Amino acid sequence: MNPTYDFTGQVAFVTGASSGMGLATARAFAESGAAVSLADIDESAVNASAKELTDAGHRALALVCDVTDEEQVAAAVDRTVEAFGRLDMAYNNAGIMPPPTDAADESAAQFDRVNAINLRGIWASMKHELRHMRAQGNGTIVNCSSLGGLVGNPGRAAYHATKHGVIGLTKSAALEYGPRGVRVNAVCPGTIATPMVDAMVEGGELDRAQAEAGQAIDRLGTAEEIAQAVLWLCSPGASYVTGIALPVDGGYTAR
């Protein structure tokens, strides 16, 4: 049984919210009483996800947002505050996994694209969330890093560089904003059963059995398990927790 939280009267903002860990987290925030803005580059998918929540009686807003464009990110955060009156929690989840590439062969274009989404996108999201939280004097932010922010992996140099960078952003912002009432943490998912991972398995980039065998809990994680970690980090139960990179990886990084 998962713990329950009461976020009634609070407002959450989630990027990459149309599927996978983003949608699971948006759904969990909504079920805990929060109003939720769902931001995603896929217009039809994010509209459908927000409609799922509003049809269930929750307050939800769909926002089309490309996190590589800072102006779009700023507009999405501002629209959230306009619609719901404040911003209390954010889960900066949008990210991609490029195909595995030999470090000597990776193109600058691929490096720039993964950096623009995975690192600069989180930087822009956090920047504009902090503007509102700074004015309020409170708030919580969770950035999505990865087990790839804690370890290396052959063929994934650019991806792991971005996820290590997310942890650096998180720690620095936590130190800067802790005295201002804002907590900033990162969650580091392991191999999670999401549409992105399913596509990697189908495309031959990931062997599911090997992935399961590489951790202490011999199964893939679920998007809902990541959502629960995010909600805890945003809850009063984590009121003395800031600047951490929390592995939720079935024990992968315990090796």
N, C-alpha and C positions, 0 to 999 in steps of 0.2 A: 504494500500500500504506500502510495506517495504521500508526503506531507502536504498539507493544505495551507494556502496563504490567503490573506485578505488584502487585496490591493484596491478595494473600493475607493473611488475618488481619485485614483492615480492614473497617470497616462504613460503608456509605453510606446516606443518607436522601434521597429524591427526592419532591418534591411535584408535583402535576399529572402523575402517573406512569403513567396508564392508556393514553396514546396520544402520538403526536407526539414532540416533543423530550424530554419527560419519560421516556417509555417507551424511546426509543432510548438515553438516558443510563443509565437503570437497567439495561438490557440490556448496555451496554458495561461498566459497573462490574462486573456479575456475571461477564461473560466474562473480566474481568481478575482474577477471584479474590475479589472483595469479597462479603460478605453485604450484601443490599440490602433496605431497607424502601421499599415503594412506597405513597405516600399520595395519595389522590384522593377527590373527593366522589362519584364514580360507583362504587357498590359492586360491581355486576356486572362492570364493565369492569376495575377494579383487581384484583379476584379472578382474572379471566381472565389478566391480564397477569402477575401473580405466579405463577400456575399454569404459564404458559409457561416461566418461568425455573426453577421447581422441577422440572418435567418434564424439563428439560435438565440436571438435576443440580446446579443452583445453589442457594444458600441465599437465600431470598426470603420476605418477609413482606408481606401485603396489609393496609393500614390505611385505613379509611374516615375521611376528614378533610375538613372544611370549613375552609379557611384563614381565613375571616372570623371564626371563633370561636376566640379565643385558647386557651380551655380544651381544645378538641379538638386544636389544634396541640401544646400542651404534653403532652397525653396521648399523642399519636402519637410524639413525640420520646422521651418516657420509655419507651414500650412498645418502641421500637427498642433502647434501651440495656438494658432488661430481657431482651429476647430474645437479643441478640447480645453483650452485655457492655460495649459502648463505642460511641462515635460518632466517626468519623475524618473523614468527608467528607459534605457536603450540597450538593444542587443545588435551590435554591428556584425552581421553574419555574412553579408554578400562576399562570395569568393569563387574562384575557379581553380581547377587542377589541370594544367597543360599536359600534353602527352609526355611520357618519359623521353628524355633526350640526353645524349652524351654531353657532358659539360663543355667539351671542346667543339661541339657542333651546334649548340643552342644559338638560335638567331637573336639578334637585338630586338627584332619585332616581337618575338615571343616573350623575351624577358620584360620588355616594356609593357606588354599587355597584362601579364600576370602581376606585375608590380602596380600597374594603374588600378587594378581591381582590388587585389588582396591587401595592399599596403596603403597606397594613396587614398583608396576608397574609404578605408577605416580611418585614416588621418582626417579626411574631410568630414566624415560623419561625426567623429568625436569632437572635432573643432567646433562645429556648429551646434552640437548638443551642449557642449560646455558653455557656449555663449549664454544660453538660456538658463542652464543650471547655476552658473556663476551669479546671475542676477537674482535667482530664487534663493541661493544660499544652501541648496541641497540637491541631491540627485544621485543616481547610480548608473554606471555604464559598464557593460560587459562586451569586450571585444573578442571576436572569434579568431583564435590562433589555431593550433593544431598540435598533435604529437610531433608534426614537422617543425614546430617552433622550438622543440626541446631536443631533437636529435637530427642527424643527417640521414640521407638515403640516396643510394646511387640512382642517377638518372633524374633527380628531382632538385637540382641545385637552386634554380631560380625560385621554385615554389617554396622550398625550405627557407631561402633567404627572406622571402616576404613574411613568412610566418614567424621567423625569429624577430623580424622588424616589428611586427605587431606587439610582441612582448616588450620590446624596448619602448615603444610608444606608450604602452599601458603603464609600465613602471614609472616613467618620467611624469606622465600626467597625474598618476596617483600621488606622487610626492608633491607636485605643484598644487593640486586641488584638494588634498586632504584637509588642509587648514581652512578651506572655504566650504566645507560640508559636503563635498562630492567624493564618492568612492569610485575607483576605476579598477577593474579586474579583467583578466582574460580567462577564457575557457579553452582547453586544448583537447578537442575530440580525437579519439582514435579512429579506427575504421568503423564507420557508422552506416547502417543500411539505409541509404538515401538514394534518390534517383541518380545522383552523380556517381556514387559507388557502383550502383547496378550497371550503369553504362560502362564503367571501367572493367567490370567483370565480363560483360558481354563483348567488349572490344578486345579482350585478351591482355589488358594492361595490369590486371590484378587477379591473382588466384585466390578465390574465396577460402578454400581449405587452408592454404598457407597463411592467409591473414588471420584466420581463426586460431590456428596453431601457434601463432607468434605472440600470444598474450595469455595471461593466467586464466582469464574467464574465456572459455573456448567457444565463443560465438561473437558475432558482430554486435556492436551497440545499436541502440535505437535512437531515433530522433527525439523521442519523448524523454529519454534519459539525459540527453544534452539539455533539453528544455528545463528539466528539474534542477540541473546544476545552475543554469542561468537564473532561474527564479530564486533559488537559495541565495545566490550572490547579491541579488537585488533586494532581498528581504531583511527585516530587522534581525533575523537570526545570524546574519553575516555583518552586523553593524561595526565590528572591529576588524573587518577583513578588507584590505585594499592593497593593490599592487601585486597581486599574486597571479600566477599562471597555473590554473587548476587542471591537471590531467584527468580526463574522463575517458579512459582508453583501455579498460579491461586488464590493466596491468602491464601494457606494452613497455612503458618507459621505466618500469621497475627492474628491468633486466640489467 
